Amino acid sequence: MQKVLVTGAAGFIGSRFCKFLLELGTYQVFGLDNFDPFYAETTKRQNLNPLISNPFFRFETIDIVDYDKLMAFFPDNAIVVHLAAKAGVRPSIDNPMLYQDVNVRGTQNMLDVAHKKNCKQFVFASSSSVYGVSPQTPWREQDSVLMPISPYAATKVAGELLGHVYAHLYEMRFLALRFFTVIGPGQRPDLAVHKFIKAIIHDEELTLYGQGNTQRDYTYVDDVVAAIHAAMHYQGSMYEIFNIGNNQPVTLRELVRTIEKVMNKKAKIKHLPEQPGDVPITFADINKAQKALNYHPKTSLEAGIEAFVNWHLTQMAER
């Protein structure tokens, strides 16, 4: 069986991806996570519960900044899917050194251990935030000037560049997937869709920063999982970057209207000033991923919202 090491395995995307691999039945999955307190450990434990009993899944609590523990856990000749990171644009402004340590030094550790363990395929979770305030939309991977405006975004640029070093020096194929706002069951509680739906359910005010004109390219988690799996088996050049988005930016106002439609309930809206670090638009050109990875997002925003609402209501009923 092909060995796959997944960092951030207890997170939103990581747990969904591990479940996908295990259901295929052709992979031995090595998952690690440090249960970062950015959101509740209980949520991440719930993500892992369906996986732990699978005999082809091995999990350990490891922080990617702990080089020695990585060396002890890493399997030889594995495909590496590096999803772990210190998340959040706004918190990175308050604590940039922590983000530098985890996201840059941690990724350096991952690359170095992967090289020493003879891992030849490395898939890295990058972010649409690397484009920052780049005015040319839709954003294309070949755009030469990146304009990140948060420490988080800068760490993702650094991760991509470190990957180029290892691809060049050691012939380790490195694929950076620039994820655009990922939604779906299990989404992190700090993200807009989760916060908005929770507020509407509980008849609370939801907060819109600015006038709700900012736009995001929302991408359903199962489409992202399919892209990661395709990248695991990409056999083209040794270094590539791919946008993994939906090619359909939606304003915050439109997002709220879609949630209201799915829930058949009006939102109570509170407006606050725009936040530093927030970009006005994310907009993915996905032609490259379509051609190289056969990436074709299938889930509409409304269907994704409906899936999340059903999941969230089920979670509430089970508590």
N, C-alpha and C positions, 0 to 999 in steps of 0.2 A: 504494500500500500504506500502511496505517496505521502510523505510527511509534510505537514504544514504547520508552521509556528505563527500564532496570531497574538499580537499584543493588543491590549485593550479589550480582551475577550469577554469581559463582563459588561461592557458598555452597550449602548444602543445599537450601533452598527456591528460591533464585534461579536456580540452574542447572536445576532441574527445571521451573521456570516458563518459562524461556527455551526449553528443549527443546520444551515444549508449544506455545508460540507459533509456533516455527519449523515444527513438524510441521503446523500448521494451514495454513501457506503463504500467509497473507494479511497478515503483519506484517513490517515491517523493524525488527529489534531492535537497540538500542544498549545494550550492557551495560558496566557498570563495577564495579570492585572494587579494594580496596587490599591484598588478601592479608594482612589483619591476622594477627599471629602467635598469636592465641588458640588456633588449631590449625594443623596442618601445611599449608604452602603446596602441597606435593605433592598432598595430598588435593583441594584446590581446583582445581589444574591438571588433575587427572584428571576433575573435574566438567566442566571447560570443553572438554576434548579432543574430545568428539563434536560440539561446536557450532562450533568455530573455522573449519572448512572450509566452513560454510554461507555462501553469498554474501549472504544477507540478515541476517547477524549481524556486527556491528562491536563489537569489544571494546577497551577501554583501561584501563590501570592508573591509577586516580585515587582519591584520598582525598576524601571529601565535605567535609572541612574546607578543601580547596583551592578557593576561590571562583573564581579565574581559570581553572583547568583545567576546572572545571564549565562555566563560560561558553563556553569554546572547544569543548567536546565536545557540549553539549546541542543536540539538533535543535529546530527551530521546530515548534510545533503538535503536539507529541508527547503521548501519554498517559504519565504518570509513575507508575512503580511503585517506591516507595522502601522497599526491604527491608534496606538496609545499616544496621548499628548495631554498637556495641560491646556484645557479648553477655555474659550471665552475671550471675546475681543475686549470688552469693557474692563473686566478684572485684570487683564494684562497691562493696562495703563497704570493701575495702582501698584502692581508688583512685577515689574518687567524682569528683574533678575531671576525670580523663580521660574518664569516662562523660558528664559534663556537657558537655565540649568536643565530643566526637564526636557524641553523640546529640541534643544540643540545638542547639549551634551548627551542626553538620552539617545537621540538618533545616532550620534557619533558612536556611542557604545554598541548600539544595535548593528550598525554597519560593520564595525570592527570584529565583533563576535561572529557575525554571519560569514565574514571572510575567513576567519580562522576555522570555522566549522564547515567550510567548503559549500556554502549555500550560494547557488548561482542565479537565483531569481528573487528579487527584492521589490515588493510592492509597497509604496509609501502613500499614506493618506495626507495629501496636501489640501489646500483650501482655496476657494475662490477669493478669499481675502487678500491673496498675494497681489491681485490686480489693483486693489485699493481704489484710487480715484482716477484711474486711467480713463480718459474721456472717449476713447474709441470703442464703440460697442457694435455688435457683440464681441466679447473678448475672445481672442484667438491665442492658442498656445505659442505661436511664433511671434507674438508681440514682443518686441525687444526691450521695452521699457516697462518695468513693473513699478507701481507707485503705492506700496503698502502704507497704511496710516495708523497702524497699531503695532505694539511689540509682538502680539500673537502672530500677526501676518508676517512680520519680519522673520520670526523663527521658522515659519513654513518655507519662506524663500531660502533660508539657510539650509534647511533639510534637503531641499531639492539640489542645492549646489554641492552639499556633501555627497549626495548620491552620485553626482557626476564624477566626483573625484574617484570613488570606488569603482564605478563602471570603467573609468579610464585606466586606473592602475591595476585592477585585479580581474577584469572581465567578468564582473558581477552585473548581470542585467538589472537595471534600476528603472522602475516605472513609477512616476509620480502622478497620482490621480487627484486632480483639483476638484474636490467635492463642492457642489453648490447646495445651499440650505436643504438638509435632508429631513424628510418628514415621514411619519408612519407610526404604527404601534410601538410603544417603548421609547418614543422620542424623549430626549433630555428635558427635565422640567424647567430649565432656564430659558428654553427657546420659545419663540412667539406663539406658535400653534398650540403648544401644550399650555402655556400661560393663559392664552385667550379662551380656549375651550373650558379650562378649569374655572375661570372667572365667570363665564356665561352660565355654567352649570350651577354655580353657587350664588348667582345674582349679585356678583361683585363688579366693581368697575375694572375695565381693562385699560391699560395705558398705551396710548399711541404717542410716540415721540415725533415732534413736528406736526404736520398736517396729514400724516399718513400717505405722503406722496412717494416715500422711498419704495424701491422695487426690489424684489428678490426672485431668483430663479429656483423654484421649489422642486425638489427631486425626491421621488418615493424610494424608500429604503430598499425594497426588493429589486428595483432597477439598479441601485448602487451595488448591491450584493452581486448581481449578474455581471456588472462591470469589473468588480474585483476578481471574480472567478475567471473572467476572460483574460485579464491582465496576468494572472498566474501562469497562463499558458501561452502568452505572447512570445513569438520567436523571431521578431524583427530585429531592429537595431538594439544596441546595448544600453541606450539611454533615451527615454521618451517621456513626454508630459502629455497628459490627456485631460481635457475638461469633461467632468461627469456631472452634467446638468440636464435641464429639460428644454432649454432654448425658448422659454416662454416666461419672461419676467412678469410679475404680478405686483401691483401696489399693495401696501398694507391695508388701504381701504377696501380694495377688492378681496383681499384675504378675509377680512372681517365679514364682508357680505357673503362670501362663500360659506364660512362657518355658520353664520346666521341661517342661511338657507338649509344647510345639512341638519342643523339642530332645531330648526323651526322656532327660533327664539331670538329676540333682539338683544344686542349687546349694549351695556352701559359704558360709554367711552369717556376717558379722561385724557386730555392733551397736555403733554409736557414738552419742554424745549428739546431739540435734537441733541443727541449724545455724542461726545467726542469719540472718534474711532469708528463710528458708523459710516458706511459708504452709501451714496445715494442710490446706487443700482448695482445689481449683479446680473449678468446676462451672458450665458455660455454659448459660444459657437461649438457645436458638438460634431461637426463634420469629420474631424480627424478620428475621434473615437468610433464613430459609425463605421468608418472604412476599416480601421485597424483592429477593432475589438468587437465588431458586429453589435455595437451598443445602440439599442433602440428603445428609449424609455416608453413604457406602455401604460403607466398609471397616471390618470389626470389628477389635477389638484383636488377636485371635488371627491373623487373616489378615494384619494389618500386621506382627506379629512374625515370622510365617513368611516374608513377603517380605523383611524385613530380614535374617533368618538366611541365606536363600538368597543374597542379595547379598553378605553379609559372607564367606561361605564361598567364593564365587567370587573375591572380591578376594584372599583369602588364597592361593588356588590359583594366581592369576596373578602373585604376587610372586616 
